[in-house]
Amino acid sequence: VLIFEDARQKQENQIRAIRTFIQQGVDYIVFSPKVETGWDSVLQEAKEANIPVIVTDRYIESEVKNLYTAYIGSDFHEEGEIAVSWLEEFLEKEGRTKEPVRIVHIQGTIGSTAQIGRTEALDKAIKRHPRWEMVSQECGDFTRAKAYEVMGSILKQTTDIDVVYCENDGEALGAIAAMEEAGLRCNPNDGVIVISFDATRLGLQYCLEEKIALNVECN
């Protein structure tokens, strides 16, 4: 029997659900933590109840050892490195290494493993490239609606943008919608270079249409 609980992107709901599962005496608890910290107490309760916990997709940061049985997920920093390496090679091929590159960065949920890894890779790349400029860095919370909102706010300040680095496909779709409404063209050859992650079906469709220049698979 599978018992499923939708935490609606809230850590407090996840903690409440885990405690409910412990009370129900389930055989396993499997969940994807919204952020990396704040899990010690509830996972200690699961451990004391002898219920194995499997963490998926997002990592947990804790000084307490053996709070969970296994972690199954991607290397999000490596995904970010793939993205920035592609951007470096693309700009070099296009002969754009000696001109400013103005970047908008729409981050995922702050404190989540995917956000931390993908952000670290871009931050390191900007330090390596003096001509790369961070125009704006805002949280899109991994949602299309939030990314649309923050991108719209950014565009009220400036439309001089070369790259939009979105930390998942939902954010990319929202950012693209806002840019197109503002009259910007999203295309790597003659418009804004949009970088995304996850490679969902809709995200890949946007790649075929060249609205997303690069979509890094989250396997």
Secondary structure as GFF3:
##gff-version 3
##sequence-region A 1 219
A	DSSP	alpha_helix	11	24	.	.	.	ID=ss1
A	DSSP	beta_strand	29	31	.	.	.	ID=ss2
A	DSSP	alpha_helix	40	48	.	.	.	ID=ss3
A	DSSP	beta_strand	53	56	.	.	.	ID=ss4
A	DSSP	beta_strand	70	72	.	.	.	ID=ss5
A	DSSP	alpha_helix	76	93	.	.	.	ID=ss6
A	DSSP	beta_strand	101	107	.	.	.	ID=ss7
A	DSSP	alpha_helix	113	128	.	.	.	ID=ss8
A	DSSP	beta_strand	132	139	.	.	.	ID=ss9
A	DSSP	alpha_helix	144	157	.	.	.	ID=ss10
A	DSSP	beta_strand	163	166	.	.	.	ID=ss11
A	DSSP	alpha_helix	169	181	.	.	.	ID=ss12
A	DSSP	beta_strand	193	198	.	.	.	ID=ss13
A	DSSP	alpha_helix	201	208	.	.	.	ID=ss14
A	DSSP	beta_strand	214	217	.	.	.	ID=ss15
###
